[in-house]
Amino acid sequence: MNIDTMDIRHPDNVKKHHKYNIEPFLGQFTNRHPFLSFWAVLVGIPTVVLSAVGVLATMIILPIAWLMGWPL
């Protein structure tokens, strides 16, 4: 097996191939701003995920509704 290829069976090697390692920066941020990082995880991430699901669902459903002739 070629050492340069990333293999899903060896997740430890994946970090070595990234150009930028963001984990130290996230660690510093959470150490310096624990309250802000707590709220970002508790509120921010679920909000972004639910918003993305809503926008993508609208992008799929809206053209179908227009084609069916439903008034919006």
N, C-alpha and C positions, 0 to 999 in steps of 0.2 A: 504494500500500500504506500502511496506517495505521502510523504510527511507534510507537504505544502497544502494538500487539500483538506478542507474542513469536513469532518465526519460527524454525523449526528450522534454517533455512539461515544464520542469523546468531547463532551461539552466544555471541558477545561481548556482545550486548545482554541476554542472560539474567541475567548477574550484576547488572546495573543495576536490575533489577526486584525483586530480593530485598530483604526488609525488613532482615534481619540478614546481614552478611557474616562468616562464621566463619573465613575463611582467615587473617586476621591473628592471631587467637587461636590457631589451630592452629600457625602459624609460631612464635609466642612459646613455646608449650608444647614443641614439638620442639627449639627452641634451648635452653630451660632444662632439659629432661629428655630427653636423647637416648637414654639406655639404656632408660627406661620406654617411650618412643614406639617404639623399635625392637622391643621385645618385644610391645607392643600390636599392631603391624602384623604381626609374624611369627607370634604365637600367638593373640592376641585376635580378630582379624578372621576367620581361618579357623575358629576355634572357634564363633564366633557364627553364621557361615554354615552350618556343618555341623549345629549344634544346631537352627537354624531349619528346615533341610531335613528333619531327623529328626522334629521335632515336627509339621510339616505333613504329612509322609508318614504318620505315625501317625494323625493326625486323619482322613485319607482312608481308610486301610486298616482301622483298628479297627472302624468301623461295618460295613464290608463283611464282615469276619470274623465279627462278631456275627450278621449276617443269614444268613450261610452256616452258622452253627451250629458253627463251629470253637471248640474249648475253648482258652481263653487263660489 
